[in-house]
Amino acid sequence: MEERKYEVLSILCMSQIATDYTGADPEQCKGAFKECAKLLIEKFGGLGMDEVKEAFAMASAGILGDVNMVSYRGVFTVAMFGAVLQAYTV
């Protein structure tokens, strides 16, 4: 998939994931979503959106160990995103 399309799709997907799995407010996290998309492309480029969703589902179920899934004051962070994907890909 073309990198720009992948980035846009990633941002849309992360908005939904952040809301569904962490209770984050997407309006507060737009900058973080852009940075998460960059991280996904640069460090986890082999993962598709279905795998990212699965990683968050597994983390929510505690399958990936002790990954912090709490969005304090509705904020979703790049660190949270990276920690979930790192645990998923190990």
N, C-alpha and C positions, 0 to 999 in steps of 0.2 A: 504494500500500500504506500502511496506517496506520503512522504514525511509530514507535510502540512496537513493533509486530510487526517492522518493518524493523530496528529497533535490536537486538532479540533475535536475529533471523536473522543479522544482521551479526556479532554476537559469536560465534555458533556457527560461522559460516563462517570467521571470522578464526582461531579456535582450530585448525581443520583446516589452513588456509593456513600458519599459523605453524609447525605441526608438519611439514607436508609440504615447504615451501619453504625454511625457515630452520633447522630442527632445534630450534626453541624448545620449552621445556617449558610446556605450557598452564597447569599449576598455578602457575607463577611469574608468569604474565602476565595474570591475570584483570582487574586494574585497568587495564592497558594496553588490553585488548580493549574495555573500556567506553569509554575515551577515544577509541580508534580508531573505534568506532561513532559517537560524537558528531562526530568529524572527518569521517567519511564522509557523514553526514547534512548537516552544515553547509557543507562545502566541496566535496564530490563527490557531492551528492545525486542527480545524474542517472545514476550508475553502479549497475548491478545486481550481484548476487553473482557471476554468470558473468563479468562484465567485471573484477571485482576479482581473481578467480582467474586470468583471462587476463593481467592486468597482472603478477602475480607469476610466472607461467610465462614471460612475455616477459623480465622482469627477470632471472630465473634463467638464461635462455639468452643474456643479454648484449645483447639487442635494444634495450633501453631505455638503453643507455650504462652508465656506471660508477655503478651504484646499489649501495650497501652492503647486502648480504643476509645478513650474518653476525650471528647472535644469540649474543653473548658470554655465556658461562655459562648458556645456555639462555633468555636474556631477549629477548623480542620487544618492540620499542619503537614508540611513536607516531611518532617521527621516521622510522623505517624505513618504516612503513606510508605515511606522508605522502609520502616521497621516491619510493616506487614509483608511487603514484597520480599524483603530479605529473608524473613522467616519462611515464607512460602517457597522460595527457590533453593533453600538449603537442603 
